[in-house]
């Protein structure tokens, strides 16, 4: 078996699996490998102790304290204002 790949994606979270889908469906790249340390893909971001790295405008993840929510909201506002000047 030839273990030569054109693209190696490290991490099977939301970003890694999305990248795999995009490359495999919208490019001519055929030899792609997805490397994931867990037993399945996209399982860590749904864990209570993990941050899914998503940005929420006008709402907040419920696991944050009020102080954490204020800090995150401040950062989200910066991103929102940058994207929509």
C-alpha positions, 0 to 999 in steps of 0.5 A: 500500500502506498502511503503517499498523500497530496494533503494531510489534515491533522485533526478531525474536529469541525474544521478538519472534517469540513476541510476534508469535505471541501477538498474532496468535493471541490478540488481534483486532489484524490489522495487525502489523509485525515489524522485524528487521535480520538476514536471518532471525528468531531466528538471533542467540541461537543464535550462540556469542558471544550470550546467549539471555537464558534462565534456567537453574535447576540447570544452566548454559550450557556456554560460561561459565567457572567464574567466569561460571557462579558469577555467573550462578548467583547471579542465577538463585537470586535469580530462582528465590527470588523466583518460588518463595518 
